Amino acid sequence: MKILVTGGAGFIGSAVVREAISQGHSVLNVDKLTYASCLTNVRTVEQNLGYSFAQADICDGQAMAALISQFRPDAIMHLAAESHVDRSIDRPGAFVATNISGTYTLLEAARKYWQDAGRPDGFRFHHVSTDEVFGSLADTGAFTEDSPYAPNNPYSATKAAADHLARAWHETYGLPVVLSNCSNNYGPYQFPEKLVPVVILNALAGLSIPVYGSGKHMRDWLYVEDHAQALLTVATNGATGRSYNIGGGKDLSNLELVQTICRIMDQLRPAGHPYSDLISFVPDRPGHDRRYAIDATRIQAELGWQPKVTLEEGLEKTVGWYLANAHWWRPLQERSGVGRRLGLTA
């Protein structure tokens, strides 16, 4: 199968690229190479004959049309996005441009290719999204594919808009679209501004470990390699017009997550004091959703996918990876905004 992956030099996108190559697919990785992208993420597959890379912006319609026409994919997996909530609070325009306009541009390029090719039944456009589009849950319940949309920050609002565009292109034009909404990801190659690597790297440096507000915000956590396998399952076997929620099945508060990472750090890199001593509560960000939880019954029942990595196992793997790969994350810490508190300008 030939798969065009947008955002394939990012965290989740690169995991999809690596997994797709391991499954024997041919992959064209299309990435703009923004601040959060890193081609080192796909270094293990870059010599594979089935792998190719193109630096391009999904907002560039001519470039997208040319790449799709040349590669002739069986599936497009759309992961390119601005994704950091704190940055979206400071610079919402960039999120509108990439997540909404970029998705529209890519959908149109895909539609023309699909129509010109005779509308093949086997083609798929897989739009990859987030559970944050559903907003914030009460103390009980979980998001299903039928949950109403209620985004509370610029990032989730732009992803919600992109979801609606993808659905509309299926309903209006017949484009064979599948969608997925995932819970919080963690694992190797995650950019250093996100919560899990911040905890690991701040602990390692002896810096304070920031916890927003009370730390009681609840999240469902999903190991990125499990997610990559789920995404390929959806792209290859999902029913068109259908959406699939993908979750790790383990909910805990941000404070509990931070404390768990600190305990793992105590075991793998003892510092003479508990790393939890470094935890510091900081002002919450505006519009911070209190709770997310995923009901992944549909993908389990219809497509047979289940997460393989428990949270404890995944966090141990992740901490170990960051401890062993300073050559990867240290240069990224020099990029714009990393290590500085963002998202307080509202």
TORKOL-4160 file (C-alpha; in steps of 0.2 Angstrom, whole numbers, padded with zeros to 4 digits, m for minus):
346
<pt num="1" X="0000" Y="0000" Z="0000"/>
<pt num="2" X="0006" Y="0018" Z="m0004"/>
<pt num="3" X="0003" Y="0030" Z="0010"/>
<pt num="4" X="0006" Y="0049" Z="0010"/>
<pt num="5" X="0008" Y="0055" Z="0028"/>
<pt num="6" X="0007" Y="0073" Z="0032"/>
<pt num="7" X="0017" Y="0079" Z="0047"/>
<pt num="8" X="0028" Y="0064" Z="0046"/>
<pt num="9" X="0043" Y="0072" Z="0055"/>
<pt num="10" X="0033" Y="0076" Z="0070"/>
<pt num="11" X="0030" Y="0066" Z="0086"/>
<pt num="12" X="0014" Y="0055" Z="0081"/>
<pt num="13" X="0017" Y="0057" Z="0062"/>
<pt num="14" X="0035" Y="0050" Z="0063"/>
<pt num="15" X="0028" Y="0035" Z="0073"/>
<pt num="16" X="0016" Y="0032" Z="0059"/>
<pt num="17" X="0029" Y="0033" Z="0046"/>
<pt num="18" X="0041" Y="0020" Z="0056"/>
<pt num="19" X="0026" Y="0008" Z="0059"/>
<pt num="20" X="0020" Y="0009" Z="0041"/>
<pt num="21" X="0037" Y="0005" Z="0034"/>
<pt num="22" X="0039" Y="m0009" Z="0046"/>
<pt num="23" X="0023" Y="m0016" Z="0040"/>
<pt num="24" X="0029" Y="m0016" Z="0022"/>
<pt num="25" X="0020" Y="0000" Z="0015"/>
<pt num="26" X="0028" Y="0013" Z="0004"/>
<pt num="27" X="0027" Y="0030" Z="0012"/>
<pt num="28" X="0029" Y="0048" Z="0006"/>
<pt num="29" X="0032" Y="0059" Z="0021"/>
<pt num="30" X="0027" Y="0077" Z="0018"/>
<pt num="31" X="0032" Y="0089" Z="0031"/>
<pt num="32" X="0035" Y="0108" Z="0032"/>
<pt num="33" X="0048" Y="0106" Z="0045"/>
<pt num="34" X="0042" Y="0118" Z="0057"/>
<pt num="35" X="0049" Y="0121" Z="0075"/>
<pt num="36" X="0042" Y="0105" Z="0081"/>
<pt num="37" X="0048" Y="0094" Z="0067"/>
<pt num="38" X="0064" Y="0084" Z="0067"/>
<pt num="39" X="0070" Y="0072" Z="0053"/>
<pt num="40" X="0080" Y="0063" Z="0065"/>
<pt num="41" X="0063" Y="0055" Z="0071"/>
<pt num="42" X="0063" Y="0045" Z="0055"/>
<pt num="43" X="0082" Y="0041" Z="0053"/>
<pt num="44" X="0079" Y="0023" Z="0056"/>
<pt num="45" X="0069" Y="0021" Z="0040"/>
<pt num="46" X="0076" Y="0035" Z="0029"/>
<pt num="47" X="0087" Y="0022" Z="0019"/>
<pt num="48" X="0072" Y="0010" Z="0016"/>
<pt num="49" X="0068" Y="0009" Z="m0002"/>
<pt num="50" X="0049" Y="0012" Z="0002"/>
<pt num="51" X="0052" Y="0028" Z="0010"/>
<pt num="52" X="0053" Y="0046" Z="0003"/>
<pt num="53" X="0052" Y="0063" Z="0010"/>
<pt num="54" X="0046" Y="0080" Z="0003"/>
<pt num="55" X="0047" Y="0097" Z="0012"/>
<pt num="56" X="0031" Y="0106" Z="0008"/>
<pt num="57" X="0017" Y="0116" Z="0017"/>
<pt num="58" X="0000" Y="0108" Z="0017"/>
<pt num="59" X="m0007" Y="0126" Z="0014"/>
<pt num="60" X="0002" Y="0126" Z="m0003"/>
<pt num="61" X="m0012" Y="0119" Z="m0015"/>
<pt num="62" X="0000" Y="0117" Z="m0030"/>
<pt num="63" X="0013" Y="0108" Z="m0020"/>
<pt num="64" X="0000" Y="0096" Z="m0013"/>
<pt num="65" X="m0008" Y="0093" Z="m0029"/>
<pt num="66" X="0009" Y="0089" Z="m0037"/>
<pt num="67" X="0015" Y="0078" Z="m0024"/>
<pt num="68" X="m0001" Y="0068" Z="m0023"/>
<pt num="69" X="m0002" Y="0066" Z="m0042"/>
<pt num="70" X="0016" Y="0060" Z="m0043"/>
<pt num="71" X="0015" Y="0048" Z="m0028"/>
<pt num="72" X="m0002" Y="0041" Z="m0032"/>
<pt num="73" X="m0006" Y="0036" Z="m0015"/>
<pt num="74" X="m0019" Y="0023" Z="m0009"/>
<pt num="75" X="m0021" Y="0032" Z="0007"/>
<pt num="76" X="m0018" Y="0050" Z="0014"/>
<pt num="77" X="m0015" Y="0050" Z="0032"/>
<pt num="78" X="m0017" Y="0069" Z="0038"/>
<pt num="79" X="m0007" Y="0072" Z="0054"/>
<pt num="80" X="0001" Y="0089" Z="0050"/>
<pt num="81" X="m0005" Y="0102" Z="0063"/>
<pt num="82" X="m0001" Y="0115" Z="0075"/>
<pt num="83" X="m0004" Y="0106" Z="0091"/>
<pt num="84" X="0002" Y="0114" Z="0107"/>
<pt num="85" X="m0012" Y="0122" Z="0117"/>
<pt num="86" X="m0001" Y="0135" Z="0126"/>
<pt num="87" X="0005" Y="0141" Z="0109"/>
<pt num="88" X="m0012" Y="0142" Z="0102"/>
<pt num="89" X="m0017" Y="0154" Z="0116"/>
<pt num="90" X="m0003" Y="0165" Z="0111"/>
<pt num="91" X="m0004" Y="0164" Z="0092"/>
<pt num="92" X="m0021" Y="0157" Z="0087"/>
<pt num="93" X="m0019" Y="0163" Z="0069"/>
<pt num="94" X="m0005" Y="0150" Z="0065"/>
<pt num="95" X="m0017" Y="0137" Z="0071"/>
<pt num="96" X="m0031" Y="0143" Z="0060"/>
<pt num="97" X="m0020" Y="0144" Z="0045"/>
<pt num="98" X="m0013" Y="0126" Z="0047"/>
<pt num="99" X="m0027" Y="0117" Z="0055"/>
<pt num="100" X="m0041" Y="0124" Z="0045"/>
<pt num="101" X="m0035" Y="0131" Z="0029"/>
<pt num="102" X="m0022" Y="0118" Z="0027"/>
<pt num="103" X="m0034" Y="0104" Z="0030"/>
<pt num="104" X="m0046" Y="0112" Z="0017"/>
<pt num="105" X="m0032" Y="0113" Z="0004"/>
<pt num="106" X="m0027" Y="0095" Z="0007"/>
<pt num="107" X="m0045" Y="0089" Z="0005"/>
<pt num="108" X="m0047" Y="0098" Z="m0011"/>
<pt num="109" X="m0030" Y="0091" Z="m0018"/>
<pt num="110" X="m0036" Y="0074" Z="m0013"/>
<pt num="111" X="m0053" Y="0076" Z="m0020"/>
<pt num="112" X="m0046" Y="0081" Z="m0037"/>
<pt num="113" X="m0034" Y="0067" Z="m0037"/>
<pt num="114" X="m0048" Y="0054" Z="m0032"/>
<pt num="115" X="m0060" Y="0061" Z="m0045"/>
<pt num="116" X="m0047" Y="0061" Z="m0059"/>
<pt num="117" X="m0042" Y="0043" Z="m0054"/>
<pt num="118" X="m0060" Y="0037" Z="m0057"/>
<pt num="119" X="m0066" Y="0038" Z="m0039"/>
<pt num="120" X="m0057" Y="0021" Z="m0034"/>
<pt num="121" X="m0066" Y="0012" Z="m0019"/>
<pt num="122" X="m0050" Y="0008" Z="m0011"/>
<pt num="123" X="m0044" Y="0026" Z="m0008"/>
<pt num="124" X="m0044" Y="0033" Z="0009"/>
<pt num="125" X="m0042" Y="0050" Z="0017"/>
<pt num="126" X="m0038" Y="0048" Z="0035"/>
<pt num="127" X="m0040" Y="0064" Z="0045"/>
<pt num="128" X="m0032" Y="0062" Z="0062"/>
<pt num="129" X="m0039" Y="0072" Z="0076"/>
<pt num="130" X="m0040" Y="0074" Z="0095"/>
<pt num="131" X="m0052" Y="0071" Z="0109"/>
<pt num="132" X="m0050" Y="0089" Z="0114"/>
<pt num="133" X="m0063" Y="0094" Z="0101"/>
<pt num="134" X="m0076" Y="0087" Z="0113"/>
<pt num="135" X="m0072" Y="0099" Z="0127"/>
<pt num="136" X="m0072" Y="0095" Z="0145"/>
<pt num="137" X="m0081" Y="0080" Z="0154"/>
<pt num="138" X="m0089" Y="0080" Z="0171"/>
<pt num="139" X="m0083" Y="0068" Z="0184"/>
<pt num="140" X="m0090" Y="0053" Z="0176"/>
<pt num="141" X="m0093" Y="0046" Z="0158"/>
<pt num="142" X="m0082" Y="0045" Z="0143"/>
<pt num="143" X="m0081" Y="0053" Z="0125"/>
<pt num="144" X="m0089" Y="0042" Z="0112"/>
<pt num="145" X="m0089" Y="0045" Z="0093"/>
<pt num="146" X="m0106" Y="0053" Z="0095"/>
<pt num="147" X="m0101" Y="0066" Z="0109"/>
<pt num="148" X="m0106" Y="0084" Z="0105"/>
<pt num="149" X="m0091" Y="0095" Z="0100"/>
<pt num="150" X="m0087" Y="0109" Z="0113"/>
<pt num="151" X="m0069" Y="0115" Z="0110"/>
<pt num="152" X="m0063" Y="0127" Z="0123"/>
<pt num="153" X="m0046" Y="0133" Z="0116"/>
<pt num="154" X="m0040" Y="0139" Z="0100"/>
<pt num="155" X="m0031" Y="0123" Z="0096"/>
<pt num="156" X="m0046" Y="0111" Z="0099"/>
<pt num="157" X="m0057" Y="0124" Z="0090"/>
<pt num="158" X="m0047" Y="0123" Z="0074"/>
<pt num="159" X="m0046" Y="0104" Z="0075"/>
<pt num="160" X="m0064" Y="0103" Z="0077"/>
<pt num="161" X="m0066" Y="0114" Z="0062"/>
<pt num="162" X="m0055" Y="0102" Z="0052"/>
<pt num="163" X="m0065" Y="0087" Z="0058"/>
<pt num="164" X="m0081" Y="0096" Z="0051"/>
<pt num="165" X="m0072" Y="0099" Z="0035"/>
<pt num="166" X="m0067" Y="0081" Z="0033"/>
<pt num="167" X="m0084" Y="0075" Z="0036"/>
<pt num="168" X="m0092" Y="0088" Z="0024"/>
<pt num="169" X="m0080" Y="0082" Z="0010"/>
<pt num="170" X="m0086" Y="0065" Z="0013"/>
<pt num="171" X="m0105" Y="0069" Z="0014"/>
<pt num="172" X="m0105" Y="0082" Z="0000"/>
<pt num="173" X="m0092" Y="0075" Z="m0013"/>
<pt num="174" X="m0091" Y="0057" Z="m0008"/>
<pt num="175" X="m0073" Y="0058" Z="m0004"/>
<pt num="176" X="m0069" Y="0041" Z="0006"/>
<pt num="177" X="m0065" Y="0049" Z="0022"/>
<pt num="178" X="m0061" Y="0041" Z="0039"/>
<pt num="179" X="m0058" Y="0050" Z="0055"/>
<pt num="180" X="m0050" Y="0046" Z="0072"/>
<pt num="181" X="m0049" Y="0056" Z="0088"/>
<pt num="182" X="m0036" Y="0051" Z="0101"/>
<pt num="183" X="m0032" Y="0054" Z="0119"/>
<pt num="184" X="m0015" Y="0061" Z="0125"/>
<pt num="185" X="0000" Y="0053" Z="0118"/>
<pt num="186" X="0017" Y="0050" Z="0125"/>
<pt num="187" X="0033" Y="0041" Z="0121"/>
<pt num="188" X="0049" Y="0043" Z="0112"/>
<pt num="189" X="0053" Y="0058" Z="0101"/>
<pt num="190" X="0039" Y="0069" Z="0109"/>
<pt num="191" X="0044" Y="0087" Z="0107"/>
<pt num="192" X="0052" Y="0094" Z="0124"/>
<pt num="193" X="0038" Y="0107" Z="0127"/>
<pt num="194" X="0025" Y="0094" Z="0130"/>
<pt num="195" X="0021" Y="0088" Z="0148"/>
<pt num="196" X="0029" Y="0071" Z="0149"/>
<pt num="197" X="0046" Y="0076" Z="0142"/>
<pt num="198" X="0045" Y="0092" Z="0152"/>
<pt num="199" X="0044" Y="0082" Z="0168"/>
<pt num="200" X="0058" Y="0070" Z="0163"/>
<pt num="201" X="0070" Y="0084" Z="0157"/>
<pt num="202" X="0067" Y="0096" Z="0171"/>
<pt num="203" X="0069" Y="0082" Z="0184"/>
<pt num="204" X="0085" Y="0077" Z="0175"/>
<pt num="205" X="0092" Y="0095" Z="0176"/>
<pt num="206" X="0086" Y="0098" Z="0194"/>
<pt num="207" X="0074" Y="0111" Z="0189"/>
<pt num="208" X="0056" Y="0114" Z="0196"/>
<pt num="209" X="0043" Y="0103" Z="0188"/>
<pt num="210" X="0028" Y="0114" Z="0184"/>
<pt num="211" X="0010" Y="0107" Z="0187"/>
<pt num="212" X="m0004" Y="0118" Z="0181"/>
<pt num="213" X="m0017" Y="0124" Z="0194"/>
<pt num="214" X="m0021" Y="0110" Z="0206"/>
<pt num="215" X="m0015" Y="0096" Z="0195"/>
<pt num="216" X="m0031" Y="0087" Z="0196"/>
<pt num="217" X="m0035" Y="0088" Z="0177"/>
<pt num="218" X="m0039" Y="0071" Z="0172"/>
<pt num="219" X="m0032" Y="0063" Z="0155"/>
<pt num="220" X="m0032" Y="0046" Z="0146"/>
<pt num="221" X="m0014" Y="0042" Z="0141"/>
<pt num="222" X="m0010" Y="0032" Z="0125"/>
<pt num="223" X="0008" Y="0026" Z="0121"/>
<pt num="224" X="0012" Y="0033" Z="0104"/>
<pt num="225" X="0017" Y="0017" Z="0096"/>
<pt num="226" X="0000" Y="0009" Z="0100"/>
<pt num="227" X="m0008" Y="0024" Z="0093"/>
<pt num="228" X="0002" Y="0022" Z="0076"/>
<pt num="229" X="m0004" Y="0004" Z="0075"/>
<pt num="230" X="m0022" Y="0010" Z="0078"/>
<pt num="231" X="m0021" Y="0024" Z="0065"/>
<pt num="232" X="m0014" Y="0012" Z="0052"/>
<pt num="233" X="m0028" Y="0000" Z="0056"/>
<pt num="234" X="m0041" Y="0014" Z="0054"/>
<pt num="235" X="m0033" Y="0019" Z="0037"/>
<pt num="236" X="m0033" Y="0002" Z="0030"/>
<pt num="237" X="m0049" Y="m0006" Z="0037"/>
<pt num="238" X="m0060" Y="0008" Z="0044"/>
<pt num="239" X="m0077" Y="0011" Z="0036"/>
<pt num="240" X="m0078" Y="0027" Z="0026"/>
<pt num="241" X="m0088" Y="0041" Z="0034"/>
<pt num="242" X="m0085" Y="0033" Z="0051"/>
<pt num="243" X="m0075" Y="0040" Z="0065"/>
<pt num="244" X="m0065" Y="0030" Z="0078"/>
<pt num="245" X="m0060" Y="0035" Z="0096"/>
<pt num="246" X="m0043" Y="0029" Z="0101"/>
<pt num="247" X="m0038" Y="0029" Z="0119"/>
<pt num="248" X="m0026" Y="0020" Z="0131"/>
<pt num="249" X="m0039" Y="0015" Z="0144"/>
<pt num="250" X="m0029" Y="0023" Z="0158"/>
<pt num="251" X="m0036" Y="0039" Z="0166"/>
<pt num="252" X="m0026" Y="0048" Z="0179"/>
<pt num="253" X="m0023" Y="0066" Z="0185"/>
<pt num="254" X="m0009" Y="0077" Z="0179"/>
<pt num="255" X="m0002" Y="0077" Z="0196"/>
<pt num="256" X="m0003" Y="0058" Z="0197"/>
<pt num="257" X="0006" Y="0056" Z="0181"/>
<pt num="258" X="0020" Y="0068" Z="0186"/>
<pt num="259" X="0022" Y="0058" Z="0202"/>
<pt num="260" X="0023" Y="0042" Z="0193"/>
<pt num="261" X="0037" Y="0049" Z="0181"/>
<pt num="262" X="0046" Y="0055" Z="0197"/>
<pt num="263" X="0046" Y="0038" Z="0204"/>
<pt num="264" X="0052" Y="0030" Z="0188"/>
<pt num="265" X="0066" Y="0043" Z="0188"/>
<pt num="266" X="0071" Y="0039" Z="0206"/>
<pt num="267" X="0073" Y="0021" Z="0200"/>
<pt num="268" X="0082" Y="0024" Z="0184"/>
<pt num="269" X="0093" Y="0039" Z="0188"/>
<pt num="270" X="0094" Y="0041" Z="0207"/>
<pt num="271" X="0098" Y="0059" Z="0213"/>
<pt num="272" X="0100" Y="0057" Z="0231"/>
<pt num="273" X="0082" Y="0065" Z="0234"/>
<pt num="274" X="0065" Y="0061" Z="0228"/>
<pt num="275" X="0062" Y="0070" Z="0211"/>
<pt num="276" X="0044" Y="0074" Z="0217"/>
<pt num="277" X="0053" Y="0087" Z="0228"/>
<pt num="278" X="0054" Y="0097" Z="0212"/>
<pt num="279" X="0036" Y="0098" Z="0209"/>
<pt num="280" X="0029" Y="0116" Z="0209"/>
<pt num="281" X="0011" Y="0122" Z="0206"/>
<pt num="282" X="0010" Y="0136" Z="0194"/>
<pt num="283" X="m0005" Y="0147" Z="0188"/>
<pt num="284" X="m0017" Y="0137" Z="0177"/>
<pt num="285" X="m0019" Y="0141" Z="0158"/>
<pt num="286" X="m0035" Y="0149" Z="0152"/>
<pt num="287" X="m0049" Y="0137" Z="0146"/>
<pt num="288" X="m0040" Y="0122" Z="0153"/>
<pt num="289" X="m0052" Y="0107" Z="0151"/>
<pt num="290" X="m0054" Y="0098" Z="0168"/>
<pt num="291" X="m0056" Y="0080" Z="0162"/>
<pt num="292" X="m0055" Y="0069" Z="0146"/>
<pt num="293" X="m0059" Y="0050" Z="0145"/>
<pt num="294" X="m0061" Y="0039" Z="0129"/>
<pt num="295" X="m0073" Y="0026" Z="0126"/>
<pt num="296" X="m0064" Y="0015" Z="0113"/>
<pt num="297" X="m0077" Y="0002" Z="0111"/>
<pt num="298" X="m0080" Y="0005" Z="0092"/>
<pt num="299" X="m0062" Y="0002" Z="0086"/>
<pt num="300" X="m0060" Y="m0013" Z="0097"/>
<pt num="301" X="m0077" Y="m0021" Z="0092"/>
<pt num="302" X="m0076" Y="m0016" Z="0073"/>
<pt num="303" X="m0057" Y="m0017" Z="0069"/>
<pt num="304" X="m0050" Y="m0027" Z="0083"/>
<pt num="305" X="m0038" Y="m0015" Z="0090"/>
<pt num="306" X="m0032" Y="m0015" Z="0108"/>
<pt num="307" X="m0018" Y="m0005" Z="0116"/>
<pt num="308" X="m0003" Y="m0017" Z="0120"/>
<pt num="309" X="0007" Y="m0006" Z="0131"/>
<pt num="310" X="0001" Y="m0002" Z="0149"/>
<pt num="311" X="0004" Y="0016" Z="0156"/>
<pt num="312" X="0018" Y="0010" Z="0168"/>
<pt num="313" X="0027" Y="0000" Z="0155"/>
<pt num="314" X="0025" Y="0015" Z="0142"/>
<pt num="315" X="0032" Y="0028" Z="0155"/>
<pt num="316" X="0047" Y="0017" Z="0159"/>
<pt num="317" X="0051" Y="0015" Z="0141"/>
<pt num="318" X="0049" Y="0033" Z="0138"/>
<pt num="319" X="0059" Y="0039" Z="0153"/>
<pt num="320" X="0073" Y="0026" Z="0148"/>
<pt num="321" X="0073" Y="0033" Z="0130"/>
<pt num="322" X="0075" Y="0051" Z="0135"/>
<pt num="323" X="0089" Y="0046" Z="0147"/>
<pt num="324" X="0098" Y="0038" Z="0133"/>
<pt num="325" X="0095" Y="0050" Z="0119"/>
<pt num="326" X="0101" Y="0067" Z="0125"/>
<pt num="327" X="0109" Y="0070" Z="0108"/>
<pt num="328" X="0091" Y="0071" Z="0101"/>
<pt num="329" X="0082" Y="0082" Z="0114"/>
<pt num="330" X="0096" Y="0094" Z="0119"/>
<pt num="331" X="0097" Y="0103" Z="0102"/>
<pt num="332" X="0078" Y="0105" Z="0102"/>
<pt num="333" X="0078" Y="0114" Z="0119"/>
<pt num="334" X="0086" Y="0128" Z="0110"/>
<pt num="335" X="0071" Y="0131" Z="0098"/>
<pt num="336" X="0059" Y="0145" Z="0100"/>
<pt num="337" X="0049" Y="0145" Z="0115"/>
<pt num="338" X="0055" Y="0129" Z="0123"/>
<pt num="339" X="0058" Y="0130" Z="0141"/>
<pt num="340" X="0048" Y="0146" Z="0143"/>
<pt num="341" X="0030" Y="0147" Z="0150"/>
<pt num="342" X="0018" Y="0150" Z="0136"/>
<pt num="343" X="m0001" Y="0153" Z="0135"/>
<pt num="344" X="m0004" Y="0166" Z="0149"/>
<pt num="345" X="m0008" Y="0181" Z="0137"/>
<pt num="346" X="m0027" Y="0178" Z="0137"/>
